[in-house]
Amino acid sequence: MQPVPYLFFKDRCEEALRAYADIFGSPDPELFRVRDSPMAGDMPDKGQLVMHGSLKLGDGLLYASDDVMGGTPDMAGAAIMVGFPGADAARHVFDALAQGGSVQMEFQPTFWSDGFGTLTDRYGIKWMVGADPAATS
């Protein structure tokens, strides 16, 4: 079993997944829209929104959707941790994710890593990015 983070966006899921694909060098995300689902007739104004999206990140997956039903729980207590085999690769991803977002901890050497930092990206998703020689990204 491998847990898969599932992110919720306010009408920006496709934009976010395409940005993450670019940042991480991933293939294009798979997108399933409301208009292509049995729910399409009940939500004609939300047809273009993403009902479910999937993005390959290294050996893992990231799932996401737009908040088509409303009332998605706040993800304030969660962050996505990504580790890279070196500080240069980690710094590159950290800087790309930080564009338009806010940095909580600058990317810097720590006692456990050659480089680590935390941020909230422009889509409101919290990230922890670090250099981890054991990582296979």
Order of alpha helices (4+ residues) and beta strands (2+ residues): beta-alpha-beta-beta-beta-beta-alpha-beta-beta-beta
